[in-house]
Amino acid sequence: MQSLRLRVKTAWRSKKAKMIISLLLLFILMPIFLYACFSDLPNQSSEQQRGTLLVWYPEDGDLTEVVGLGLQEFEKLNPQVTIIEQAIPIDEIPERFFKQSQSGLGASVILIFSRNIPRLVSQGVLEEIDRKNLDLSIYNPPTLKQVSYQGKIYGIPLGSRTRVLCYNQKKLQVSPDPLLKQPPTTLAGLVERARKGYSVGIVSSFEDTFWGMAIFGSYLWDDQGRLQPRLDGWAKWLEWLKFASSQPNFILNRQRELLHNAFARGRLTYYVCNSIEIADLKNSLQDDLRVALLPQETQGKAAPILYTRVMVFNRNNSDNENSLGLALGKFLTNPEQQLQAIIQTESFIPTNRRVQIEGNLLPIESVLLQQSHNAVAVPLDDWEKLNKILEEGEFWYERAIAGEISSSTAAQKLTLYIQSGLDQEVRKIN
């Protein structure tokens, strides 16, 4: 899977204005959200932290600034700690970390997406985190699936992203129909709006449309987290996508950048976006940008994939570096810092379960948090399998959408592929 890389435009909002807004929001929201803040802050009354920590984090729009500010705050609280920080292109971090770690070098801690953990563990460059040193109860349970690998904890969940329905509020408000002034809550409502001229854009791929199969009762993982595919509903979802794309003003297209730019320029009313796109879209559409939960039906809710950014530790770290890294991870995930990230990025999904978001004050962030509660957090033990499933699923998805094979055949083929892999694992165990 390729990480989305979009340029972030900031001309419409000055740094000074952004800081004033952030401070005002923080002042207003502090008593609402931070009732548990002090229990999560690092204990400064005991032995002071001291030493040097090299931190790598991704060059990723507003998130880069947020991480930098968080590191500065940590240093202020721990004056005996020196943090050497380096922002690195997001796709380069895992490979560069592996190469330098092999030589006994590299960053003490790095911020990456959780999907990188299995490969780095197999390469022998990550340090396990002792459960006794981390209060796992403060984190949203789905995010813990994305730091746990082969029964061990290898990271601290910092923040998540997922897909939601973005829409242009300005286009809705011109409608004389009160119903059309609100975003749709169902698939039928989405098609109805397209027919009435409110254009819809969805990126066409197996992964980007993964969210819809759950609406028709399909899943890859059961309630116990076991890979047990049930894909009859995926065939129904494929049929719906083909039907919808044949309707006026409904666009199913493989080019994400094309749809992103069309929505940013006001040429689309609705766009199923990745939350990482919101910062750029906000710069273009300003207050006209709104987000809503993905459409659903009576038989099921949409379930997009949840992607979590995590902090992991170098296997070559000294005990003191690990201690500093843990203190930093706990600091970045306390309610105050998570709220700062929410305010600064406007698209941050907190991992600390004690952070509650008031929808009237932060409507976009509130919807993101709600959507994340029904998202699919892929267990790390199955992430390598998921990569293969996504590749195979894309193969059959393309053919079904193009009409080369039936949707039911595509579902059968993908089910057989997954099941054959599971059967091979059973034979190996026996």
Backbone torsions as a table, in degrees:
resi	resn	phi	psi	omega
1	MET	NA	143.1	-176.8
2	GLN	-105.6	134.5	177.3
3	SER	-72.5	140.2	-179.7
4	LEU	-75.9	129.7	179.3
5	ARG	-125.2	109.9	-176.9
6	LEU	-124.6	143.0	179.9
7	ARG	-74.3	143.8	-177.0
8	VAL	-106.7	122.5	-177.8
9	LYS	-101.3	132.3	-174.9
10	THR	-127.0	15.9	-173.8
11	ALA	-64.5	-32.5	-171.9
12	TRP	-76.3	-12.9	-174.7
13	ARG	-136.2	123.4	-177.8
14	SER	-78.5	158.7	177.9
15	LYS	-61.1	-40.6	-177.1
16	LYS	-64.4	-46.0	-180.0
17	ALA	-63.1	-40.3	179.8
18	LYS	-62.3	-40.6	179.9
19	MET	-66.7	-39.9	179.1
20	ILE	-62.8	-44.8	179.0
21	ILE	-61.9	-43.1	-179.3
22	SER	-61.0	-44.6	-178.8
23	LEU	-66.0	-40.2	178.7
24	LEU	-63.7	-44.7	179.4
25	LEU	-64.1	-41.7	-179.5
26	LEU	-61.9	-40.8	179.4
27	PHE	-63.7	-41.9	-178.6
28	ILE	-69.8	-41.4	-172.1
29	LEU	-86.6	-16.7	-173.8
30	MET	-52.5	-51.2	-178.1
31	PRO	-67.8	-21.0	-178.9
32	ILE	-78.1	-44.7	-170.4
33	PHE	-97.6	-23.9	-164.7
34	LEU	-105.1	33.7	178.7
35	TYR	-63.3	-24.8	-179.3
36	ALA	-108.3	12.5	-171.7
37	CYS	-59.1	-47.1	-172.0
38	PHE	-68.0	-26.2	178.3
39	SER	-72.1	-18.8	-178.3
40	ASP	-98.0	-13.3	-178.8
41	LEU	-70.8	147.0	176.9
42	PRO	-56.9	142.2	-178.1
43	ASN	-74.8	106.6	-177.2
44	GLN	-90.6	-8.4	-178.2
45	SER	-80.4	-20.7	179.0
46	SER	-88.7	-156.9	-176.0
47	GLU	-59.0	129.3	-178.9
48	GLN	-70.0	141.7	174.4
49	GLN	-73.1	143.8	176.7
50	ARG	-152.0	150.0	178.8
51	GLY	133.5	-170.3	-178.1
52	THR	-121.8	139.9	-178.3
53	LEU	-133.1	124.7	175.7
54	LEU	-95.3	119.8	-174.9
55	VAL	-118.6	127.4	172.5
56	TRP	-106.7	134.6	174.7
57	TYR	-142.9	160.3	-171.4
58	PRO	-78.5	147.6	168.0
59	GLU	-75.2	105.3	-171.0
60	ASP	-149.4	65.3	174.6
61	GLY	58.9	-136.8	-177.7
62	ASP	-61.8	-26.0	-178.4
63	LEU	-62.6	-33.4	178.0
64	THR	-59.9	-43.9	179.1
65	GLU	-66.2	-40.9	-179.0
66	VAL	-62.1	-46.4	179.9
67	VAL	-62.9	-43.2	179.5
68	GLY	-59.2	-43.4	178.3
69	LEU	-65.0	-38.8	178.2
70	GLY	-63.1	-40.9	178.1
71	LEU	-64.6	-39.4	178.5
72	GLN	-64.1	-41.3	178.4
73	GLU	-63.5	-39.5	179.0
74	PHE	-63.1	-41.0	178.6
75	GLU	-64.3	-36.5	178.9
76	LYS	-63.8	-39.2	178.9
77	LEU	-74.2	-22.5	-178.0
78	ASN	-127.9	76.8	-173.7
79	PRO	-63.0	-15.7	178.4
80	GLN	-89.6	4.6	-179.6
81	VAL	-107.9	133.7	174.4
82	THR	-113.2	123.2	178.5
83	ILE	-107.1	122.7	173.6
84	ILE	-99.7	112.8	-173.8
85	GLU	-110.0	148.4	178.8
86	GLN	-145.7	122.6	175.0
87	ALA	-88.5	128.9	-174.0
88	ILE	-128.7	143.2	174.8
89	PRO	-49.4	132.7	-168.9
90	ILE	-57.0	-35.9	-177.5
91	ASP	-77.4	-14.1	-176.6
92	GLU	-92.7	-17.5	-171.7
93	ILE	-60.3	-52.7	-175.3
94	PRO	-58.2	-46.5	-176.9
95	GLU	-67.9	-42.1	179.0
96	ARG	-65.1	-39.5	178.7
97	PHE	-63.2	-43.5	179.6
98	PHE	-61.1	-48.0	-176.8
99	LYS	-62.8	-43.8	-178.5
100	GLN	-73.5	-34.8	178.5
101	SER	-65.4	-34.4	177.4
102	GLN	-60.5	-26.6	180.0
103	SER	-96.9	10.1	-179.7
104	GLY	80.1	15.3	-177.1
105	LEU	-116.5	-149.2	177.0
106	GLY	89.2	171.6	-178.8
107	ALA	-66.6	153.7	174.7
108	SER	-70.1	-44.1	176.6
109	VAL	-135.7	150.4	176.6
110	ILE	-133.3	151.9	176.2
111	LEU	-107.2	118.1	-176.2
112	ILE	-141.9	170.5	170.7
113	PHE	-77.8	145.4	-172.6
114	SER	-59.3	-25.5	-177.2
115	ARG	-61.5	-17.6	179.3
116	ASN	-80.0	-14.5	-173.9
117	ILE	-60.5	-49.5	-177.8
118	PRO	-55.3	-43.1	-179.0
119	ARG	-66.5	-43.2	-179.2
120	LEU	-68.1	-32.7	175.1
121	VAL	-66.2	-44.7	179.5
122	SER	-63.7	-27.2	178.0
123	GLN	-83.1	-5.3	175.0
124	GLY	74.4	28.9	-176.1
125	VAL	-114.3	-0.1	179.8
126	LEU	-106.0	145.2	177.8
127	GLU	-96.2	132.9	175.3
128	GLU	-70.5	145.7	176.3
129	ILE	-99.4	125.5	178.1
130	ASP	-68.3	124.3	-178.1
131	ARG	-57.1	-29.2	-178.6
132	LYS	-68.0	-17.9	-177.5
133	ASN	-96.8	3.9	-176.6
134	LEU	-142.7	124.6	178.1
135	ASP	-79.5	96.6	-176.5
136	LEU	-72.6	-16.3	-175.2
137	SER	-68.2	-17.4	-177.1
138	ILE	-83.3	-10.1	-174.8
139	TYR	-97.8	146.4	175.5
140	ASN	-59.3	127.6	-175.1
141	PRO	-50.4	-40.8	179.6
142	PRO	-58.1	-34.7	-178.0
143	THR	-71.8	-23.4	178.3
144	LEU	-70.3	-26.1	174.7
145	LYS	-63.4	-22.3	-173.4
146	GLN	-100.5	10.7	169.2
147	VAL	-126.7	-3.1	-180.0
148	SER	-101.1	124.3	-178.0
149	TYR	-138.6	124.2	-179.2
150	GLN	53.1	40.8	175.1
151	GLY	80.6	4.2	-178.7
152	LYS	-122.5	154.0	178.5
153	ILE	-96.1	127.2	-176.9
154	TYR	-121.0	5.3	-178.3
155	GLY	-165.4	172.3	175.5
156	ILE	-115.2	121.3	-179.3
157	PRO	-71.6	125.5	-175.3
158	LEU	-102.5	-41.5	-177.9
159	GLY	-171.8	157.7	-174.4
160	SER	-125.9	169.5	172.2
161	ARG	-144.1	158.6	178.4
162	THR	-161.5	-170.1	-179.1
163	ARG	-104.5	145.3	177.3
164	VAL	-142.7	176.4	177.1
165	LEU	-96.9	109.5	175.3
166	CYS	-87.0	144.3	176.2
167	TYR	-148.2	159.6	-177.9
168	ASN	-97.5	105.3	-176.2
169	GLN	-61.2	-32.8	-178.5
170	LYS	-61.5	-40.2	-179.6
171	LYS	-68.5	-31.9	-179.7
172	LEU	-73.2	-36.6	-172.8
173	GLN	-69.2	-18.5	179.8
174	VAL	-80.2	-8.9	-177.9
175	SER	-73.4	138.3	176.4
176	PRO	-78.4	-13.3	-178.2
177	ASP	-90.3	117.2	-178.9
178	PRO	-56.6	-33.6	-179.3
179	LEU	-65.5	-39.2	-177.5
180	LEU	-76.4	-8.7	175.9
181	LYS	-76.9	-10.6	179.5
182	GLN	-111.6	148.6	178.3
183	PRO	-68.5	154.8	-178.9
184	PRO	-72.4	150.8	175.9
185	THR	-108.2	-9.7	-178.7
186	THR	-127.2	163.2	175.9
187	LEU	-63.2	-40.0	178.7
188	ALA	-60.7	-39.9	179.3
189	GLY	-65.9	-34.0	178.6
190	LEU	-66.0	-43.8	178.5
191	VAL	-66.7	-40.2	179.6
192	GLU	-59.5	-41.5	-179.5
193	ARG	-67.9	-38.2	177.1
194	ALA	-61.3	-43.0	179.8
195	ARG	-61.8	-29.4	-178.2
196	LYS	-92.4	11.9	173.0
197	GLY	101.0	-0.9	179.2
198	TYR	-93.7	92.3	-168.6
199	SER	-62.7	148.3	-175.8
200	VAL	-126.2	136.3	176.4
201	GLY	-126.8	130.8	177.1
202	ILE	-132.3	130.3	176.8
203	VAL	-69.3	130.0	-173.4
204	SER	-95.6	99.0	172.0
205	SER	-160.7	164.4	179.6
206	PHE	-62.3	-45.7	-178.4
207	GLU	-68.5	-43.0	-177.4
208	ASP	-69.1	-25.1	178.5
209	THR	-104.2	10.4	-178.9
210	PHE	-54.7	-34.4	-174.7
211	TRP	-58.1	-26.0	-172.2
212	GLY	-82.9	-20.9	-176.0
213	MET	-64.3	-32.5	-179.3
214	ALA	-65.6	-26.8	178.9
215	ILE	-60.5	-31.8	-178.8
216	PHE	-102.9	19.5	173.1
217	GLY	86.1	9.8	-179.8
218	SER	-93.2	155.1	177.5
219	TYR	-161.2	163.0	171.8
220	LEU	-101.5	-34.7	179.4
221	TRP	-113.5	137.8	179.3
222	ASP	-83.3	-174.9	-175.7
223	ASP	-65.1	-20.6	178.3
224	GLN	-92.3	5.8	178.4
225	GLY	79.8	14.6	179.2
226	ARG	-91.0	141.5	177.7
227	LEU	-73.8	98.0	-177.5
228	GLN	-137.3	83.8	-171.5
229	PRO	-64.8	137.0	170.0
230	ARG	-131.9	105.9	-167.6
231	LEU	-118.6	13.4	175.9
232	ASP	-58.6	-40.1	179.7
233	GLY	-68.5	-26.3	177.3
234	TRP	-63.4	-37.7	177.7
235	ALA	-61.4	-40.2	178.2
236	LYS	-66.7	-37.0	177.8
237	TRP	-65.3	-41.9	176.9
238	LEU	-61.4	-40.9	177.9
239	GLU	-63.5	-39.9	178.6
240	TRP	-64.5	-42.6	179.3
241	LEU	-60.8	-41.9	178.6
242	LYS	-64.9	-42.5	177.8
243	PHE	-62.2	-48.0	-177.0
244	ALA	-63.1	-40.7	-177.7
245	SER	-68.7	-14.0	177.0
246	SER	-88.1	-5.0	-178.5
247	GLN	-87.2	154.4	178.6
248	PRO	-60.0	139.8	173.9
249	ASN	66.7	15.5	176.8
250	PHE	-111.6	116.0	-172.7
251	ILE	-113.9	119.3	173.5
252	LEU	-111.6	107.7	-171.2
253	ASN	-138.2	143.6	-176.9
254	ARG	-76.2	-18.5	-173.7
255	GLN	-88.2	99.9	-179.5
256	ARG	-61.4	-44.3	-177.2
257	GLU	-61.1	-37.5	178.9
258	LEU	-61.0	-48.6	-178.5
259	LEU	-69.6	-40.5	178.4
260	HIS	-57.7	-48.7	-178.7
261	ASN	-67.0	-37.7	178.4
262	ALA	-62.6	-42.5	178.8
263	PHE	-67.9	-42.8	-179.5
264	ALA	-61.3	-30.6	-178.6
265	ARG	-92.7	6.6	176.7
266	GLY	82.3	15.7	-179.2
267	ARG	-91.3	-10.4	174.2
268	LEU	-123.9	145.2	176.3
269	THR	-89.0	-41.5	-178.8
270	TYR	-123.1	144.1	-179.6
271	TYR	-151.3	123.0	175.0
272	VAL	-76.4	103.7	-171.6
273	CYS	-108.6	158.6	169.4
274	ASN	-86.0	137.2	-174.9
275	SER	-59.1	-21.4	177.9
276	ILE	-68.0	-17.3	178.9
277	GLU	-82.0	-14.8	-169.1
278	ILE	-61.8	-39.6	-178.7
279	ALA	-58.3	-44.8	179.9
280	ASP	-67.8	-41.5	179.5
281	LEU	-65.4	-35.8	178.6
282	LYS	-64.4	-38.4	178.2
283	ASN	-63.8	-33.0	-178.9
284	SER	-82.3	-47.3	-172.9
285	LEU	-96.4	-12.3	-179.9
286	GLN	52.8	-129.5	-173.9
287	ASP	-73.8	-7.0	177.8
288	ASP	-77.9	-14.6	179.2
289	LEU	-76.0	129.0	173.9
290	ARG	-133.3	159.7	174.1
291	VAL	-131.0	151.3	178.0
292	ALA	-137.2	163.3	174.6
293	LEU	-62.3	147.7	176.0
294	LEU	-60.6	145.3	-178.7
295	PRO	-58.8	156.3	179.3
296	GLN	-141.8	-178.7	174.5
297	GLU	-138.0	175.3	-175.8
298	THR	-62.8	-28.0	-176.8
299	GLN	-83.5	-9.4	179.9
300	GLY	177.8	162.3	177.5
301	LYS	-101.9	156.0	175.1
302	ALA	-66.3	143.8	-178.1
303	ALA	-137.8	83.1	177.8
304	PRO	-72.7	166.2	177.5
305	ILE	-76.7	139.3	176.3
306	LEU	-97.4	128.7	177.7
307	TYR	-114.4	129.1	-175.5
308	THR	-121.0	133.0	174.5
309	ARG	-88.8	136.7	-172.7
310	VAL	-132.3	161.8	172.5
311	MET	-105.3	126.8	179.1
312	VAL	-124.1	164.4	-170.2
313	PHE	-119.2	142.9	179.7
314	ASN	-71.5	133.6	179.2
315	ARG	-61.5	-23.6	-177.9
316	ASN	-87.5	2.5	-177.6
317	ASN	-61.3	149.6	168.1
318	SER	-78.2	166.4	177.4
319	ASP	-59.0	-36.6	-179.2
320	ASN	-68.5	-38.1	177.9
321	GLU	-64.0	-40.2	176.9
322	ASN	-65.0	-39.0	178.2
323	SER	-63.7	-43.6	177.4
324	LEU	-64.1	-42.4	180.0
325	GLY	-62.1	-42.0	177.9
326	LEU	-63.5	-42.9	178.7
327	ALA	-61.9	-40.6	178.7
328	LEU	-65.4	-43.8	179.6
329	GLY	-61.7	-41.4	178.0
330	LYS	-65.7	-37.7	179.7
331	PHE	-65.6	-46.0	-177.7
332	LEU	-67.8	-17.6	-179.7
333	THR	-108.9	11.3	173.4
334	ASN	-75.9	158.9	-173.9
335	PRO	-55.4	-37.9	-178.2
336	GLU	-64.5	-45.8	-179.0
337	GLN	-69.3	-35.3	177.6
338	GLN	-65.7	-38.6	177.4
339	LEU	-66.0	-40.3	176.6
340	GLN	-57.8	-43.0	179.8
341	ALA	-64.5	-38.1	178.3
342	ILE	-61.7	-46.9	-177.3
343	ILE	-67.1	-41.8	-174.9
344	GLN	-72.5	-41.2	-174.1
345	THR	-93.9	-26.6	-177.6
346	GLU	62.1	14.9	178.7
347	SER	-151.4	26.1	-175.0
348	PHE	-96.8	129.3	176.3
349	ILE	-102.6	113.3	-175.1
350	PRO	-67.9	152.4	176.4
351	THR	-100.6	-17.4	179.0
352	ASN	-78.0	118.2	-173.7
353	ARG	-69.6	-12.0	-180.0
354	ARG	-83.4	-8.0	179.5
355	VAL	-85.8	116.4	175.5
356	GLN	-111.1	141.7	-174.0
357	ILE	-114.5	127.1	178.0
358	GLU	-80.0	116.1	-174.4
359	GLY	-62.0	-32.5	-179.2
360	ASN	-69.6	-27.9	-178.9
361	LEU	-92.3	-38.0	-178.0
362	LEU	-131.1	73.5	-173.2
363	PRO	-64.2	-40.6	-179.2
364	ILE	-64.9	-48.4	-177.3
365	GLU	-65.5	-33.5	178.4
366	SER	-63.6	-43.8	179.0
367	VAL	-65.6	-41.1	178.5
368	LEU	-58.9	-43.6	179.7
369	LEU	-64.0	-42.4	178.1
370	GLN	-61.6	-43.8	-178.6
371	GLN	-65.1	-36.0	-178.9
372	SER	-64.4	-26.8	-179.1
373	HIS	-67.7	-22.5	178.3
374	ASN	-109.9	11.2	179.9
375	ALA	-79.7	161.2	179.8
376	VAL	-92.6	111.9	175.5
377	ALA	-91.8	104.7	-175.7
378	VAL	-71.1	124.2	176.5
379	PRO	-60.1	136.5	-177.9
380	LEU	-60.2	-30.2	178.4
381	ASP	-60.9	-23.0	-177.5
382	ASP	-108.3	6.9	-173.6
383	TRP	-65.8	-39.9	178.5
384	GLU	-65.1	-35.0	175.7
385	LYS	-65.8	-40.4	-179.6
386	LEU	-60.7	-40.6	179.0
387	ASN	-56.7	-42.2	179.3
388	LYS	-70.4	-37.1	179.1
389	ILE	-66.1	-40.6	178.9
390	LEU	-63.5	-40.2	178.9
391	GLU	-65.7	-45.8	179.0
392	GLU	-68.2	-40.7	179.0
393	GLY	-62.2	-37.0	178.1
394	GLU	-63.6	-38.5	180.0
395	PHE	-59.3	-48.3	-177.3
396	TRP	-78.3	-31.4	176.8
397	TYR	-59.3	-49.2	-177.8
398	GLU	-59.0	-43.0	-177.1
399	ARG	-70.7	-36.2	178.7
400	ALA	-69.5	-43.6	-179.8
401	ILE	-64.3	-35.6	180.0
402	ALA	-77.1	-9.6	-179.9
403	GLY	82.7	12.1	179.5
404	GLU	-73.4	-30.7	175.2
405	ILE	-136.0	164.2	178.1
406	SER	-76.4	157.9	178.9
407	SER	-64.7	-37.5	179.0
408	SER	-65.5	-36.7	177.1
409	THR	-65.1	-41.7	178.1
410	ALA	-59.6	-43.6	179.3
411	ALA	-64.5	-40.1	179.2
412	GLN	-65.5	-43.0	-178.9
413	LYS	-63.4	-44.1	-179.7
414	LEU	-67.6	-38.1	177.6
415	THR	-62.3	-45.0	179.3
416	LEU	-62.7	-38.7	179.2
417	TYR	-62.0	-47.8	-179.0
418	ILE	-66.4	-42.6	-177.4
419	GLN	-65.7	-36.7	179.5
420	SER	-65.2	-36.8	176.8
421	GLY	-65.7	-40.2	177.4
422	LEU	-65.7	-39.7	178.7
423	ASP	-63.1	-39.3	178.1
424	GLN	-63.8	-36.5	177.7
425	GLU	-64.9	-40.8	178.9
426	VAL	-62.6	-42.3	179.5
427	ARG	-63.6	-36.3	178.4
428	LYS	-65.1	-41.1	-179.9
429	ILE	-65.2	-40.6	-178.7
430	ASN	-78.8	NA	NA
